[in-house]
Amino acid sequence: MTSSRPGRRRHLPTSPFKAPAEAPPVKEFELHDQVTHDTHGLGRVVEIEPGRAVLVDFGTQKIRILTPYPKLFKL
């Protein structure tokens, strides 16, 4: 069975409509980086799955956060 999602449409330069916004760059984290999360607070990166997720230890719990890491910021 194949995916039913269509591919990305290209924007023609002669189109009267605005080009779609480009996706923001993916944030890069390294082991032991100190980070902050809007909901969970201060934590430290303990495991990395390149391009997929990071595991962050917030002291009371460890949480796996998926890309594009919307509420996670490096300190």
N, C-alpha and C positions, 0 to 999 in steps of 0.2 A: 504494500500500500504506500502511496506517495503522499507528501504533504500537500494540503490544499491551499497553503498560504502563497499568495503571488510574490514574485520577486520585486525588488525595488525599482520604481519607475525612474527613468532618467528625465531630467529637466531640459527642455529645449530652449535655446537662447532667444528664440523669437516668441516664446510664450508670454502672454500678458499677465500671468500669475507669478507671484514671488517663488523663488526657489525654496525648497524645504530646508529647514535649519539643519546644520550638520550635528551629528552626535558629539557630545562633549568627550574629551579624551578620558580613557580609563585611568583611574587613580592607581598608583603603584605603592605597595607597602612591602616592607622587609620585616624579617623576624625581629622581635623585641622592640619594634616601633611603638612609641607611646601614642595612643589615639584617644579621641573623644567621640562619643555617640550622643545624639540629641536625646535619646530615650534612656539609654543604659549608663551614661556617664563616662568616667575615665577608665581606660583599659590598656592592655598590652597585647600585641599580635603574637600568638604562639604557634600558629601553623598557617601555611599559605598553599592554596590550590591555584596555580597560575591561570589567570584569565577567568576563574570561576568563582572563588570565594576565599575568605580569610576567617580563621578561628581566633576570636578575641577573648581574653580572660579579663572579666570585669571584677574579679575578686570573689564575688559571691556565686558567679556562674560563668560558664564558657558558652559563647554564642557564635554560631557560624553565620556570617553575613555575606550574602551573594552580591556579585557585581550588578550594577555600577556603584555600589556603596553610597547610596543617596544621603545618609545621615552620618557617615563616618568621616572624620577629619584627622589628619596627621598633625601632631603637635611638634 
